[in-house]
Amino acid sequence: MSKSVFLLVYETVAEFEVAVLLTALRGTGHSLTTVGVTREPVTTTGRLTLLPDVAIDAVDPAAVDALVIPGGDAAHAMGNEHLRALIRSLDSRSALLAAICGGPAVLGDAGVLDGRRYTAALEPTDAAYEGIHGRGTREPELLVTDRNLVTAVGSAYLLFAEEVLRHLADGSATERLTYFREPTMA
């Protein structure tokens, strides 16, 4: 069954943390929409310029099956009421919320980490740390899944991709991750 996957992009977003996931999604039938805090272009940590497909205030939560939130300086995505409302709406209907590295701060900013287990690559000196400070139970793990919530540290991007694909019920895409795990001459 085809699903609608939305990818949050914001200034400094760490595109490399989701590159494997996005590559594995190709050819699955799942749609991918990039959503920005605004429709203005953003510059990634790798200095790529991305133009979001849609601004957060134009997103219909009913049209979203999964929201993927990469890391970067997540403080750039925090404090937006439309984003908070979208995340809370998705969580209330158990849609997939997947965040990696600093991305869980955006989930914390929306209040969905409360009473949940998660992991994140954030320290008190990070601007986005306030999003997770005092929220839920932060686990010292590479990947943590708590119901519809998938979180990972940035270096666990393969584990993250695999878990997101599992939640999307796409075994064929999960098999394609072998290419990234086992180097060959092909």
MIDREN-321206 format. One line per field, with one value per residue (C-alpha): x, y, z; residue number from 1. Coordinates in steps of 0.02 Angstrom, whole numbers, always signed. Layout:
east c(X, ...)
north c(Y, ...)
up c(Z, ...)
resi c(NUM, ...)
***
This chain:
east c(+0, +72, +103, +128, +297, +337, +517, +543, +679, +744, +898, +1052, +954, +1075, +1026, +1154, +1062, +913, +999, +998, +815, +765, +862, +779, +608, +633, +528, +422, +265, +272, +263, +390, +350, +474, +396, +478, +439, +411, +425, +591, +747, +852, +1037, +1085, +1238, +1317, +1283, +1148, +1002, +831, +664, +525, +376, +256, +257, +203, +50, -20, -6, -165, -124, -246, -134, +20, +60, +236, +341, +531, +634, +821, +946, +1046, +1017, +837, +811, +773, +616, +560, +427, +316, +135, +85, +224, +181, -3, +42, +153, +21, -112, -4, +39, -144, -183, -21, +55, +241, +350, +534, +672, +860, +1006, +940, +769, +691, +701, +563, +457, +493, +447, +277, +256, +251, +405, +319, +295, +392, +562, +678, +859, +942, +1113, +1094, +1196, +1152, +1260, +1152, +1022, +888, +923, +776, +662, +712, +765, +650, +547, +513, +650, +807, +890, +1077, +1040, +1075, +893, +735, +560, +412, +249, +238, +392, +562, +717, +901, +1069, +1142, +1273, +1137, +1064, +1061, +969, +853, +815, +780, +662, +567, +547, +486, +353, +303, +285, +403, +511, +576, +649, +726, +815, +891, +984, +1102, +1191, +1238, +1289, +1394, +1516, +1537, +1623, +1453)
north c(+0, +166, +293, +480, +520, +700, +756, +911, +1024, +1178, +1287, +1177, +1012, +864, +788, +648, +571, +529, +504, +314, +313, +426, +318, +160, +241, +263, +144, +90, +183, +289, +475, +596, +778, +900, +1020, +1178, +1299, +1415, +1389, +1481, +1384, +1309, +1269, +1098, +1055, +993, +1165, +1101, +1217, +1137, +1213, +1137, +1070, +1147, +1258, +1182, +1293, +1219, +1036, +938, +815, +689, +679, +627, +445, +479, +629, +612, +742, +745, +826, +984, +1135, +1087, +1251, +1322, +1214, +1237, +1358, +1345, +1320, +1241, +1112, +1076, +1052, +937, +829, +817, +773, +637, +566, +563, +445, +345, +402, +370, +506, +472, +588, +568, +656, +828, +797, +730, +908, +954, +811, +872, +1049, +980, +888, +711, +648, +664, +490, +411, +331, +407, +441, +597, +668, +829, +904, +1047, +1165, +1135, +1269, +1136, +1049, +1137, +1031, +872, +938, +862, +770, +584, +457, +480, +311, +288, +185, +206, +179, +182, +139, +181, +139, +255, +354, +307, +403, +376, +459, +530, +395, +261, +316, +138, +71, +221, +191, +8, +44, +178, +61, -76, +42, +84, -104, -104, -261, -235, -66, -140, -270, -130, -69, -217, -112, +14, -117, -235, -154, -244, -210, -184)
up c(+0, -54, +84, +88, +167, +212, +243, +350, +280, +369, +370, +410, +389, +385, +218, +231, +380, +269, +100, +115, +168, +23, -100, -34, -52, -240, -338, -189, -240, -83, -120, -48, -13, +61, +184, +249, +387, +237, +49, +48, -5, +135, +138, +205, +309, +147, +69, -49, -82, -65, -112, -7, -105, +20, +175, +340, +354, +192, +245, +276, +417, +342, +187, +288, +331, +394, +442, +437, +531, +497, +613, +588, +696, +735, +826, +653, +647, +827, +890, +736, +790, +623, +639, +820, +774, +628, +738, +875, +746, +669, +839, +892, +749, +767, +602, +590, +667, +629, +689, +683, +770, +825, +746, +906, +976, +852, +922, +1099, +1049, +996, +1162, +1092, +1185, +1353, +1427, +1283, +1257, +1127, +1082, +1010, +971, +1068, +1208, +1328, +1223, +1067, +1030, +1004, +1170, +1252, +1142, +1232, +1403, +1535, +1404, +1405, +1437, +1335, +1308, +1276, +1119, +934, +887, +993, +937, +1048, +959, +807, +859, +784, +842, +808, +830, +669, +642, +645, +479, +409, +561, +551, +366, +399, +543, +448, +299, +416, +484, +306, +279, +131, +133, -44, +2, +159, +50, -55, +99, +76, -56, +79, +208, +103, -18, -184, -349, -431)
resi c(1, 2, 3, 4, 5, 6, 7, 8, 9, 10, 11, 12, 13, 14, 15, 16, 17, 18, 19, 20, 21, 22, 23, 24, 25, 26, 27, 28, 29, 30, 31, 32, 33, 34, 35, 36, 37, 38, 39, 40, 41, 42, 43, 44, 45, 46, 47, 48, 49, 50, 51, 52, 53, 54, 55, 56, 57, 58, 59, 60, 61, 62, 63, 64, 65, 66, 67, 68, 69, 70, 71, 72, 73, 74, 75, 76, 77, 78, 79, 80, 81, 82, 83, 84, 85, 86, 87, 88, 89, 90, 91, 92, 93, 94, 95, 96, 97, 98, 99, 100, 101, 102, 103, 104, 105, 106, 107, 108, 109, 110, 111, 112, 113, 114, 115, 116, 117, 118, 119, 120, 121, 122, 123, 124, 125, 126, 127, 128, 129, 130, 131, 132, 133, 134, 135, 136, 137, 138, 139, 140, 141, 142, 143, 144, 145, 146, 147, 148, 149, 150, 151, 152, 153, 154, 155, 156, 157, 158, 159, 160, 161, 162, 163, 164, 165, 166, 167, 168, 169, 170, 171, 172, 173, 174, 175, 176, 177, 178, 179, 180, 181, 182, 183, 184, 185, 186)
***
